[in-house]
């Protein structure tokens, strides 16, 4: 079970997956399902050679759950919608290979439905259920009741002769590799620990020990809070999904080694060693792809490294935060904008033996990048010269430069210190954090979606006695007075950018250098290796048109810009403003430029851009992005700073060349299963399940070994 804690105002959250997963009974197929006469998916589908999507079906379970539901507020439909939207987006970031042969059908727990079994080895029905449990109410997964349609049946056996079928096999779930049950509730757990927003568990494994089913329970009170953004819920959900799909200390020992690749499953075996402790007692995950990925990240290729795991007891399901701050699988969550679906986490799924991974979907992890073997050690963090750690308690910038920060520590950093975002108003990218009208702003700060944090000591005001002195001789302009300040930035090419302070022109910012700003005293320091690492450049050539099939979408987005009355633009200014609007639009969509083609602005300030998904473009479908931009532009117009004035967008028109295209609204339907086919190419691809790894065919009916593979509390089934 994953327990995800989000301290909303402090912007951090702690996950305690290991201590809670222990409470869940884990079912695996009985031995009878592995017999050669059993239909299974231990086969490669004809003509299937490439990875296919991991198909996750989400089933929304309405009503209270088993651990004592509390619902003081009533219907909670808004909370349900937020949870389902987050689950939908998170599952779209997870992809994998191969369909199963036949429907997915989950097991029943004999320890629950059977009270006694036949104990005489000489009877034909030895060890089969002889007495049913009269209290049996069906199966559940973390309190969510599993529909009978998803379950195998069960029977009562006489001492001799055929069984009496109590419940036949359900029809199963077609075209599905993982069943995810979702519930929104006011549970006793949510009530006891108000900071928990969600918790989850996997509860069934297939014959290869890959998780088949799990549940996420969202605490309804947090989903109604405006301080929890949709992106935060999505990233929290993705963290939980990665746990239930296999990133779990209790599953590490079940990971497979498949040296011959996905087409030769018969050569797979359980990995001999997944974790070990080093000479200092640090728990490490030591599988080959993970070790190589960490070495590449730290810039020490050729060195065999294990990845440190957080010390959480004998088991751990999280990366060590000092080394992999910002990874989605650290125990502390600092909000969606500061969290990455990183290459080292994806490498772990490759090493599980259950999946192939599209590594191109990984998001770059900046923390510790290229910092060498000694990065993140307790013995070196206080003297670290990489700029990631800090000393003292001064003000600076969070390492991603999205936020102002204060040098501080937390339990996971174990005494090491970093610039952690301030509790209130630290986000440079939030315009609402800016100065009110006519307020003094001596440092020239600008809060905007394209603003970032820079170390600077800029000021437009000097004391009278300082006005005749050289800036280098003014005490409060020395380096010791540097603090994190928010200024506009604009990418010019990969790794290069310019900055703008209030009232100043754009100034080229050379990474690693300090610059002066016209109209200000002091210096601004330009960070290296973080800003503009994936930007295509302000002067990038627009992708050429491509031939679209009848299934592809070609859409056009048109928005009117509102500027100062009587303001007119020349041709060159129109081109420059076009680029500014396009950059803001790409940022709002959270995608690359590969969706946007042939942008233009007319003399009457109407911005137009064609939208289609170029080959190789990673992200959601163009229809999904188009719809998302439609909604966000209606709710929150763009603001573009250009030429000393502000232009805002006015939503005008959306057109599509495909009249058959539609977007289905997903809403909560009590007890209704929502089928989510996960398509190739959606945002943040994660896992590709290897070919022929599932063995999900139904067992020989009620075979005598039906009880052998079940795990249940000792003594719950007795022999008669």
C-alpha positions, 0 to 999 in steps of 0.5 A: 500500500502506498501512503502519499502525504501532501502537506499542502502549504509546505509543498512537501509530501512523504510516502510510506509505501513499505509499512502499509503494503505489508497489511495487504494479502497478496494472491498469485495464480494457483499451481494448476494454472501453470500446467501445459494443458491450460490456455495462457498468454505465454505465447507471442501474438502472430505478427507482433514483434514490437512493444505494445501498450500496457492496457490499464483498465480503471474501474471506479468503485462508488460508495464507502469502503471496508475500513470504516468510511466517513462521508460528512460532506455528501455527494463529493462529485467534484472530488471524484471528477478530479481523481478520475481526471488525474488517474486518466492522465497518469495512466496515459503516461504509462505504456507497455507491450503485448496483449494477453491471450484471452480475458484477464480474470482475477483469483479468489482467496480460498482462505476467505471463502473456504472454512474447511477442506477434505483432509484424507489423502486417499479421497478423490477430492483431497484438499478441496473445499468441503465447507464454505465460510458463511460470512464470505462477502466476495473479494476486495482490493484495499477495501474496494470490492472487486466485481464478480465479473472480474473473478474466477468462480468457486465450488463446494466439493463432496468427499467424492464426486463432482463439485457444486458450483457456487459461483461460476467464472466471471467473463473477465476483462478483455484487452486488459493487462492491469486492473486499477480500482479507484475510490474516492472516500472519507475513510478512517485512515484519511480521518486519522491522518488529515495530511494523507491525500491518497494511498494505494496497493497491489493485491494480485500477481500473475504467474510471472509475479508481475502485479495484475491488480491494485487500488488507489483510494483518494481522501476526498477532503484534499481533492476539494482543496484549491491548493492541490493542483491537477498536476500535483494529483497527476504526479502523485497518482503516477508515483502510486502507479509506479509502486503498484506496477512493480517499484516496491521493496517487497517485489524487488526479490521477484524481479526477473533476469531475461538475458535473451530478451523479450522473445525468449521468456523460457530463459528468464529466471528470478534475479539472484541479487537485486539489493545489497548493503555496502560496507557502510550499511547503505542499502543499494539497488544493484541491477545492471540497467539501473547502475549504468543509468546512475553512472551516466547521470553522474558522468562516471561511465564505466564505474559499476554503481548501485543506486542508494535506497532511502533507509526505511527499515529492512525494505525500501521502495524509494530512492535516496533523496540526497542523490536523486532529489526531484525523482518521482520515486523519492519519498519526499514529493515537492510538487509536480513542477519540481518532480521528474519521471527520470531515466533511473526510475525507468531503468528500474522497470527495465530491470524488473524483467516484466517490461521493456521501456521507452527510455526516450520518454524520460524527463531529464533529472538535473539534480547532481547531473555530472557531479561525480562519484562523491555527490550526495554523500553525507561526508561531502555535501557540506563542502560540495562545489556543484551548487546543488547543496548549500550551507547556512540559512540564507536565501537563494534559488531552488536548483530548478530556478522555478522558485526562491528558496531558503537553505535548509534541510529535512529528515531525508537529507540527513543534515545536508542542506539545499535551497528549499522553496519558501512556504508562501509566494516563492514561485517566480512563475506565478503572476499572482505572487508579484507586487501590487500596483504602485508598490515599490520594486527596487530590485525590478522583479517580474513574476510571470509564467516565463520568469525564473529565479536568479541569484542577484543583488540588483537595485535601482536605488542607492544610498546618497553616499553610494552614488559617487562610489564605484559599484565594487566598493559599495558594501551591499552590492558585494556577493555576500548580499546575493539573494534569489530574485524573479526575472523574465527569461527567454530561450534563444537556443538550447542552453542559451537565454536572455533575461529582462528586469522590470523596465530594462531591455532584454540582455543576453545571459551567458551561463556561468557568468555574471552580467549587469542590467541597464538602469540597475546597480549590482549583478545578476548571475546566469545559472548553467545547465538548467535553463533552456535545456530542451527548448528548440530556440526562438528562431527554430525552423517550423516543421514542414507539413506532413502527409496526414492519413484519414486517422490523423487530425489537423486542427487550427487554433485562432486567438485574438490578442488585445494590446494597448489602444492604437498600438500597431506593429510592423512586419518584423514586430509581428514576426517577433510577437508571433514567436513570443505567443508561440513560446507562451502557448507551448509552455501552457500546453507543457509539450514540445513545438512538434505540435505547432506549425506555421504560426502567424499574426495578422495586422489586426492581431489575430494569432493563428497556428496549425496543429498536428503531431509530427512523426517522432513527437512525444506526448498526448494526441493532438486532439487531447492537447487541442482540447486542453488548450481550448479549456485553459485559454478560456479560463486563463488568457495568456499574457505576453510581454513584448516591446514594453507592453502587455498583450493578452489573448482573447479566446475566439475560435477553434476549428478542426478539419475532422468533423468526426473527432470528438472527446469523451467527457469522463465523469464519475459513474457510481460502480461504472468501470471506465475503460482506458486504452493506453495509446502509443505516443502519449505523454511521458511513456513509461513501461513496455511489457515484454512479449509473452510474459503473462500466463492468465488462462483459466485453470482446470476447473477446481483442480485439487491444487486450487488452495496451494498457491493462496496466501492467507493467515495461518489457520483460517482453513482447516482440514476435515 
